[in-house]
Amino acid sequence: MNADPEWRDTIMDLETRMLEREQVGEKKGLKTGALTLVASLKDVGCTSQQILQQLKQKYGNVFSDKQLEEFLKQS
């Protein structure tokens, strides 16, 4: 199969699309986790600043500060 350039290109395209879908799914899962964290911390009475600090610690390597602030506003 690898000897056939057309087949190899088709397989590489498929693998690329699968990886992209996986990355989108992972990011959606992380967003859901961040929103759940916000809701939980609000339930126990944390301030917005405390919640934002926790979001930055847990999700700052994935989302920008602006995105994290938006999550806080959404909940």
Rosetta blueprint (number, residue, H / E / L):
1 M L
2 N L
3 A L
4 D L
5 P H
6 E H
7 W H
8 R H
9 D H
10 T H
11 I H
12 M H
13 D H
14 L H
15 E H
16 T H
17 R H
18 M H
19 L H
20 E H
21 R H
22 E H
23 Q H
24 V H
25 G H
26 E H
27 K H
28 K H
29 G H
30 L H
31 K H
32 T H
33 G H
34 A H
35 L H
36 T H
37 L H
38 V H
39 A H
40 S H
41 L H
42 K H
43 D H
44 V L
45 G L
46 C L
47 T L
48 S H
49 Q H
50 Q H
51 I H
52 L H
53 Q H
54 Q H
55 L H
56 K H
57 Q H
58 K H
59 Y H
60 G L
61 N L
62 V L
63 F L
64 S L
65 D H
66 K H
67 Q H
68 L H
69 E H
70 E H
71 F H
72 L H
73 K H
74 Q H
75 S L
